[in-house]
Structures are given as structure tokens and as C-alpha cells.
Amino acid sequence: LRYNPGETVDGFSSFLWVVVAAPSEALSLPTDAVLKLLCMACALGLVVWTHREVLARAPGPIAFACGLAMVASGSWAFWTMTGMETIAFALLVFAASVGLGQGGRWWPGVCLALATLTRPEGIGFALALLSATALDDRRRAARAAAIVAAAWLIERSGATSWSCAALPLGRGRVRTAHGWLPVPAPATARLI
């Protein structure tokens, strides 16, 4: 393994990056140029994907500003041009976080495994993302369990019919972030 002509590297901190560099080294291609191109491709992919994710949640100017802030960053430009694994690592962690946010997918786990092989701190990012996902899933599971428990209790009660008294609608007005609203709010009143 060489990064500089005539200079052998004795150790490395990125197993995956060495594996990615090996074919270009074996084919006698300029490994530093190949890795720089790969970094640029990862950077472009990350900017485009980030823009797309923000655009799905915010107006176009905000999405554009996020992408612009990313590419205008000096450290972004530096790490994009080094040929090192930093931008690929950022892409893998971002991909995993997006995938975990969508739920029920297999590829975020692959991205986290690859991120762990890319940089030593990848294990920390993997644990943090998996912990956040598990916490969110626990809240959903608790709500589902409450609904199932209520349905089970209703079924076990043996009642043949159910009824309820009129819902208390309240009266007056409340101050909200949107101004003064009647109680119940107009949309709630329509539903009831």
C-alpha cells in the first residue's frame, strides 16, 4: 500500500478504503487520482441526496441553501479533494440515517456496517443511530400495545353493546400561537 510514490504505509485506519484502493493499485492505475475521483463522486451524491431529502420537507429555497452551505464549507472542499475516506464515510452515515428514518429497510444496516469498516468512529455512529431508532420504535410499540390492551379488555368484558355520553365540548376561547380560537376549535367541532 502506497499513497506517495516510494513511501510504504505500514498501518491504516480505514479497512474499507484500502479494499477500495486495492484494485487500482493492482491495475497500476494512479491510486491517488482514482480515490480523489471517488471522493468527488461521493461528495456529489451526498449533496444531491441531501438536497432531495431537505426539498421533501422544506421549500425549494431552503433546500438550495442547505446544499449551498454544504459545498461552500472549506472543510467540505478540503475533504472532497483529499482522496481520503471522510466524504464516503459521511455518505454512508447519511444514507443509514435516511434509511433508518424510513423504517423497515435492510440497507441502512449495510451502510452502518460499511461506515464501521470505513472509519474507526463508525461504530459510535452506528450505535447512536440504532439507539435513536430503537427509542422511536419503542414509543410506537407502546402505543400499539395500549391499543391492543384496550381492545382485549373490551373483548374480555363480555359487554354486548357500548355507548358513551355526549362529549364535553367546552366553551369560550383560548389563546394559541395562531391567535384566539374558540373551544372547541372549528376543525374539532366539525369532527364531533
C-alpha positions in Angstrom: 0.0 0.0 0.0 1.4 3.4 -1.1 0.0 6.9 -1.0 3.1 8.7 -2.0 5.5 7.2 -4.6 8.3 5.2 -2.9 6.7 5.6 0.6 5.1 2.5 2.0 2.3 2.8 4.5 2.7 0.4 7.5 -0.8 0.9 9.0 -4.2 2.2 8.2 -7.4 3.2 9.9 -9.8 2.5 7.1 -10.1 -1.1 6.1 -12.8 -0.5 3.5 -10.8 2.4 1.9 -7.8 0.1 1.5 -10.1 -2.6 -0.1 -11.5 0.1 -2.5 -7.9 1.3 -3.4 -6.6 -2.3 -4.0 -8.0 -2.8 -7.5 -6.5 0.5 -8.8 -3.2 -0.4 -7.2 -3.3 -3.9 -8.7 -4.1 -2.5 -12.2 -1.2 0.0 -11.8 -3.7 2.9 -12.1 -2.9 6.2 -10.2 -4.5 5.2 -6.9 -4.5 8.8 -5.6 -6.3 10.1 -8.7 -8.8 7.2 -8.5 -9.6 7.8 -4.8 -9.9 11.6 -5.5 -12.5 10.9 -8.2 -14.3 8.5 -5.9 -14.3 11.2 -3.2 -15.8 13.7 -5.7 -18.5 11.2 -6.7 -19.4 10.6 -3.1 -19.5 14.4 -2.4 -21.8 15.0 -5.4 -24.0 12.1 -4.3 -24.2 13.4 -0.8 -25.0 17.0 -1.9 -27.7 15.8 -4.3 -29.3 13.4 -1.8 -29.2 16.0 1.0 -30.9 18.5 -1.3 -33.5 15.9 -2.2 -34.2 15.0 1.4 -34.5 18.6 2.5 -36.6 19.5 -0.5 -39.1 16.8 0.5 -39.6 18.6 3.9 -39.0 22.3 3.2 -39.5 24.9 0.4 -37.0 25.0 -2.5 -35.0 28.0 -1.3 -34.2 26.3 2.0 -33.2 23.1 0.2 -31.0 25.1 -2.1 -29.5 27.0 0.8 -28.6 23.7 2.6 -26.8 22.4 -0.5 -25.0 25.7 -0.9 -23.9 25.8 2.7 -22.5 22.3 2.3 -20.5 23.0 -0.8 -19.3 26.4 0.4 -17.8 24.9 3.5 -14.0 25.0 3.5 -13.7 21.6 5.2 -16.1 20.1 2.7 -14.0 21.2 -0.1 -10.8 20.1 1.6 -12.1 16.6 2.4 -13.6 16.2 -1.1 -10.3 16.7 -2.7 -8.0 14.7 -0.4 -8.8 11.2 -1.7 -9.4 10.1 1.9 -12.4 8.2 3.2 -14.1 11.1 5.0 -16.7 12.0 2.4 -17.5 8.4 1.7 -18.0 7.9 5.4 -20.3 10.9 5.6 -22.3 9.5 2.7 -22.7 6.1 4.3 -23.8 7.6 7.7 -26.3 9.9 5.9 -27.7 7.0 3.9 -28.1 4.9 7.0 -29.8 7.8 8.9 -32.2 8.4 6.0 -33.0 4.6 5.7 -33.5 4.2 9.4 -35.9 7.1 9.4 -38.0 5.4 6.7 -38.1 2.1 8.7 -38.4 -1.5 7.6 -35.4 -1.5 5.2 -32.4 -3.7 5.2 -29.8 -1.4 3.5 -29.3 1.0 6.4 -27.7 -1.8 8.3 -25.4 -2.5 5.4 -24.5 1.3 5.3 -23.7 1.3 9.0 -21.5 -1.8 8.7 -19.6 -0.2 5.8 -19.3 3.0 7.8 -17.8 1.0 10.6 -15.3 -0.5 8.2 -14.5 2.9 6.7 -13.6 4.8 9.9 -13.0 3.7 13.5 -15.6 6.0 14.9 -18.2 4.4 12.6 -19.2 2.1 15.4 -20.1 5.1 17.5 -22.3 6.5 14.8 -23.9 3.1 14.2 -24.7 2.7 17.9 -26.1 6.2 18.1 -28.3 5.8 15.1 -29.5 2.4 16.1 -30.3 3.6 19.7 -32.3 6.6 18.4 -34.3 4.3 16.1 -34.9 1.8 18.9 -36.2 4.6 21.1 -38.6 5.8 18.4 -39.7 2.2 17.8 -40.3 1.7 21.5 -42.7 4.6 21.6 -44.6 3.2 18.6 -44.7 -0.2 20.2 -46.0 1.2 23.5 -48.9 3.0 21.6 -49.7 -0.2 19.7 -49.6 -2.2 22.9 -52.0 0.2 24.6 -54.5 -0.1 21.7 -54.3 -3.9 21.7 -54.7 -4.0 25.5 -57.8 -1.8 25.3 -59.3 -3.9 22.6 -58.5 -7.1 24.7 -60.1 -5.5 27.8 -63.2 -4.5 25.8 -63.5 -8.0 24.4 -62.9 -9.7 27.8 -65.6 -7.5 29.4 -68.3 -9.5 27.7 -70.4 -6.4 27.0 -72.8 -6.8 24.1 -73.1 -3.1 23.4 -71.3 0.1 24.1 -72.4 3.8 24.4 -71.0 7.0 25.7 -72.4 10.2 26.9 -72.1 13.4 24.9 -68.6 14.7 24.7 -67.9 17.8 26.8 -67.2 20.4 24.2 -66.1 23.2 26.5 -66.8 26.8 25.8 -65.1 30.1 25.5 -61.8 31.0 23.7 -58.2 30.1 24.2 -55.0 31.9 23.1 -52.8 29.9 20.8 -49.8 30.5 18.6 -52.3 31.2 15.8 -54.3 33.7 17.8 -57.5 33.4 19.8 -59.5 30.3 18.9 -63.0 29.1 20.1 -63.2 26.0 22.2 -63.6 23.5 20.7 -61.5 24.6 17.7 -63.5 24.8 14.4 -61.9 21.6 12.9 -62.6 19.7 16.1 -66.1 20.9 16.2 -66.7 19.6 12.7 -65.3 16.2 13.6 -67.5 15.9 16.7 
